[in-house]
Amino acid sequence: MSNTTTKDRGCVTPALFKCAYQAPYPEVRVVKPSAYYAQLLLEDYAGQVSETTAITQYLYHHYVLEKEYKEIADLLSCIALVEMHHQEMLADVIIKLGADPQYRTIGPNNVETYWSASYITYGTALCDRISADIAGEWSAIANYRRHQSIIDDPYIKAVLERIILDEMHHITLFNQVLYQYCRPV
């Protein structure tokens, strides 16, 4: 992927602009292939706390909330689109690192664990779903920060830092929903 914004790639809706932090995405590149770095990034790509989990969770929340909370459902699908962009960037990095971006993690002794829908917090009502979405964003940021501290590749670190900016923006958006709909009376 070149140094393009979401707009340049043709997948923009007006709503998407409010769901992504307003800064350009860095070019996706790596210093050199590394199976270890790819293994770390597979956690962000398709682990329990991952872009795959976030996308699927937000879409599920969108589906079940759409009838009663259309505006919030639209926000969830908008944020899911940004998470799809993150997933695509991570897949590009993983490929450039020399690995196959299957929906799995690789643990000790090269044990593969494939992504599971059990990773999703389904929730039962608006407020617990949005609270789970916020918790997931914070967990993702913690994983990205941990990986930034391990990975010695400035290009990968830049991609992770840009993703973190979007995740922080998502927390702000979700907190606005909590404030509007979930305050104690």
N, C-alpha and C positions, 0 to 999 in steps of 0.2 A: 504494500500500500504506500502510496506516495504521501507527501506532505499536503494532504487535502483536508478540508473540513467536511462535516456531514453534508453541508449544502452542496459542496462541489461534487459529492458522490451521488447526488440525485435522490436522497431519501429524506427529504425535509418536508415537514408540515409546519405551519406557523406555531403549533403547540410545541413541537420539538425544541424550538429555540428557548422556551422557558424551562425545559427539562434538562438541558445541557448547560454547564458552566460556559460562559461566553469567553472562550480563549481557544486558540488553534490547537489542534492535536499534533503531536510531533510525528516526524517520519518514523515508520516502523522499520527498524534495522537492528542488527546486533554486531558486536565486535567480532565474535567468532562462534561457531557452533559449540553447544555445551549440553550434554544430556542431563547434567545435574540441574542447570537452570531451567531446562524444559520441564523436568520433574517438579520443581517448585511451582512453576507457572501453571501446570496442570491442576494444582490445587485451586488456584484462582479461576481457572477456566471451567472446571467441572467437579470440584470437590463439594463437600457438604456446605461450606460457605463459599459460593462461587457465582460467577456471572450466570451460569446455567440455572442455578437455584433461584437467583434473583429474578431472572426473566420469567421462569415458570411460576414462581410465587406471585409476582405482580400481575401476570395474566390471569391466574386463577382468581385473585382478589378482584380484578377488573370484572370478570364474568359474574361473580356472585354479588357484587355491589352495584352493578350497572343499573338495575331497575330502580333501586331506591336512592342511589347517590351517583347520578350520571357524571357530574363534574369530577368527582373523586375517581370514578372508574376511568374517565378520560385521562386524568393525571397519571394513573397507574400504567395505562398502556403507553403513554408518552415516555414515562421513565423506563419502561421495559424496552422501548426502542433504543434509548441511550445505552442500556445494558447490553443490547445486541451488538451495538457498535463496539463496546468494550470487548465482548466475546470475540468479535471478528479480529480486533487488533491483537488480542492474546493468541488466537489461532495463528495469525501471521507470524508473531514472534516465535511461537513454539515450532512452527515449520522452519523458520530461519535458523533456529537452534538445532535443527536436525531431527526433530521428533514428529510423530503423528498426533494431531490434536483430537484423538478419540475422546469421548465423554467418560473419562476415567482419571483416577489418580494412580500413582505408582508408589507404593510404600516400601517398608523394609523388605529385603530379600526379593525385590522386584515383584511384589504381590500387587496385582491390579485390582482396583475396586471401581466398578462402573457406577456412573451417576445413578441416583435413585430418587423417585418422586417422594420417598419418605423423608427427604431432606427439607421439604417444604413445610413451613408453618401455615397450616390451612386456616386456623382461627375460626371463631364462631360469630363475631360481630365486628362492626367497623373499627372500633377503638383498639381491640386486641390485634386486629390484622395490621393496622397502621403502626401500632407499637412494635409488632414483630418485624415490620419492614424497616423501621428505624434501627432496631437492634441488629438486623442483618447488615445494614449499611455500615454501622460501627464495627461489626466483626470483620467485614470485608476490608475496611480501612486498616484495621489492626494487622490483618494478613498481608496486605500490600506493604505496609511499613516494615513488617518483619522480613519480607522478601527483599525489599530495598536495602535493608541492612546486610543481607547475605550476598546479594548479587553485585558483582564488581563489573558492571557494564553500564556506562553512562546512558546509552540509548534505551536500554530496557528500563532503567531507573526513571528516565524522562516519561516513558509511556505510562509507567505505574503512577508517577506523580500527577500526570494529567487525568488519569482515571480517578484518582483520589479527589481531585477538584470537583469532578462530577458527583462523586458519592457524597461529598460534603454538601453540595447544592441539593441533592435529593433529601438529605436529612432536614435541611431548611424547609423544603417544600412539604415534607411529611409532618414536620412540627407545626406548620401553619394549619394543616388539616386537624391535627390533634387539638390545637388551640381553639379552632372554630367549632369543632364537633364533639370534643371529648372532655371539656372542662367540667369539673364538678359544679353542680348548681347550688 
